Amino acid sequence: MNAQLSDGNSSYNALNIEMKKRFTSGMQFYASYTWSHSIDDSSDLQTLLKPQDNTNFRAERSDSLFDQRHRFVFSGVFATPENWRSQGGFKRFLHGFTFSPIFEFSSGRPFNIIAPGDANGDFQSTNERPTVRPDGTLCATGVDANCLQGVFPANGNLGRNMGITHNYMSFDARVTRRIRFNERFNIELIAEGFNLFNRFNEAAANPFYTAVNAFGKKKGGKYYSSATAAYDPRQFQFGIKLNF
């Protein structure tokens, strides 16, 4: 008889480095880098509420689903000098323009790799993890050949959340042009672009061990898999703002 408890344990450590420049001479920027490490044995209520092995809860301790080891963000505002309004040529044309970029880079996030079945006999078929073969590929414990065949009950030896998504990178920008008609009345023409380089950013990956084997890519002991969801591709939006 197994007693089910609603408990969990987590730890979080982080280092944050920031650099700021206040708005002077038509320019300001903000840069931030965060190194962090989140470890737990249950990340949230959306994940499995039952460990693989009820007698070995320590085996559930791993990187959290939301663990993101590195994250760098740079944003800024760059405006043309006000005195360009009274100058001629190209400088006068550029007067009133403001450029505001945002660049973000972050490492991938973990996901749990599963091998559906009930090799350990706990009457739940979605909490089993696979076993790692000597060559690094994964197999369904107690089911596949040369994978603890015939052992029952059996638990996979792959740790929890040993999958990882690919890095995220995006560059967004906003360009505005203010056109003054008098001291009180002006309009702003606005153009914004998101993910301007149209980079494919993976939002979720296939958690099944067969898909992980088919993808065949590892890094630092973590497994990649085929993507099942992505963040938004390149997008644009335009607007006009009236000030009076």
N, C-alpha and C positions, 0 to 999 in steps of 0.2 A: 504494500500500500504506500503510495507516494503522497506526501503532503505538499500542496501547492502554496507558495508564499508570494505575495506581491512586494518584492523588494528588489533593490538594485544598488550598485556602487559605482561611482565614477570619480575621476580626477582630471583636472585641467591645468596645464602650465603654459604660459605664453610669454613672449618677449615682443614688445611693440616699440618701433623706432619711427619717429615723425620728424619731418622738416617742413617748416612753414615760412612763407614770405608774405608780409602784409602788402596791401595794394599801394604801391608807390611807382611813379614813373610809368603808369599805365600797365602794370604787371603785378600779378600775384600768383602763387602756386602753393600746392600742398602735396607732399609725398609721404606715404605711410607704408611701412613693411611690418608684417606680423609673422612671427614664427610661433606655432602653437602645437600642442599635442594633447588630444583628449582620449582618455582610456576609460572604458566602462565594461559592464557585463550585460547591459540591456540599454539600448539607446533611446527608445521611445515606445509609445503604445501602438505604433503602426507596424512594428516588427514582431517577430515571433515571441510569444509570451511563455514559451516552454524551452528549456535548454535541450541540447542534444542528449545529454546524459544527466538524469536527475540525481545521480550519485556523485557527479563530478562537476559541480557548478563552477569551479575555478577554471575549467576549460573554456568557459564563455568569455573570460576576460581578454579584451583585445582593443584595438583602435575603434573608437566610436564611428558610427555611420557618418556623423557630421565632422569628423576629424579632417582638418585641412592644414597641412603642415606649413605651407608658405602662401602668403598673399601680399601682393604689392599693388598699390593704387597711386596713380599720379593724376592730379587735376590742376587746372590753371585757368586764369583769365588774362588775356593779352589784348589791350585796347590801344588804338593809335592815339598819339598825343593830341591834346586839344588845340595846340597852336598850329597844327597842320591845316586847320580850317581857313586860316588867313594866307596860307601859302598856295602856290600855283602848281599846275601840272599833276603828276601822279600822286603826290602827297595830299593834295586837296581832294582827289577822288577817293583815296583811302580813308579820309577823315570820317569818323562815325562808325567804323568797323570794329567789332569785338570778336575775338576767336577764343573759344572755351573748349579745350580738349579734356577727355578723361580716358586714361589707359589703365587697364586692369589685367594682372596676371596672377593666377592662383593654381596651386597643385590640385590633383584629382582627389576625389573622396572615396572611401572604402565602400564595398558592398559585400554581402554575404553570399558565398557560393554554396549551392545546395545540390543534393543528389536525392530526388524524391523517391520515397519508398518507406519501408518500416523494418529496416534491418535490425534495429535494437529492440523491437517489440514493445514500444511505448504507446501504441495505438494512435500515433500521429505521423503523417507521411510527409510533412513539409519542414521538419527540423533536422533532418539528417544532412551531414556534410560528407563530402567524398574523402577518399584516402589518397595520399600522394604516392605514386609509384617511384621506384628508384630513378627513373629517367625524368621525373618532374611532372609527368602527366597525371591526370586525375582519373579515378575509377569509383564506381558505386560500391561501397563496402558491402561485402557479403553477397553480392550479386554478380559482378563482373568476374571473369576468369583472372586468376592471379591477383585477386583483391580480397584477401582474407576469405576465400571461398569456403563455404560450409561453416564458418564461425557464426554462432548465434547465441545470445544477442551480440551485435557488433556496432561499434561507433567509428566514424571516420576520424583520421588523425589530422585532417586539415583544420587549422584554427578558424575561429569565427572572423568574419569580415576580412578575408584575405584577398578579395577582389579589389581592384582600384580602377577608377575612371581616368581618362586622359586629362592632361592639363587644360585649363581654361584661359583664354586670352581674348580680349576685346578692346577695340579702340572706337570711342564715340567722340563726336565733336558737334559744337553749336557755333554758327556764325550769325551775327546780327549786324544790321546796318541801320543806324539811326539817322533819319532825315528831319532836320529842323525847318519849320516854316516861320516860327517866331519864338519868343521866350517861353510861351506856354503850350504851344501846339507842335507836336512832332509825332512821327510814326516810326515803328521799328519793323523792319523786314527780318524774318527769322527763318533759318534753315538748320535742321538738325539731322544728323546721321548716326545710326547705331550699328555697331559691328561693321565698320566701313570696309574692312578687308574681307568681309564675308567668310570668316573662318568658321569651320565646323566645330562647334563646342558640344561635347558629349554631356548629356544631362543624366542618363541612366544607361546601365549595361545589362546584358542578359545574364541572370544569376545561375543558370543551369550548367553543370560541370561539362556536359557535352559541347555546349557552345564555347566554353572556355578552352577546352582541348582543341576545338576547330580553329579558334583564333590563334592559338599557339604563341603567345607573347607574354613575357614576364619581365619584372623589374624589381630588384631588391627583395625577392621572395614573394612579391605580390603578383597576382594574375590579372591580365586584361581580358576583356571579352568584347563581343560585338555590341555596338550601340543599339539601344531600343528607343531612345528619346534624345532630342537635341534642343539646345537653346535657340532663340530666334536668329534667323539669318539677317543679312543686311537689310536695313529699313531706313526710310527717309520720311520726314514730316516737315511741313512748311506752315508758316503763320504770319499774321500781321497784327501788331499791337498799336493801338491808338492811345496817345497820352495827351491830355489837355487839362 
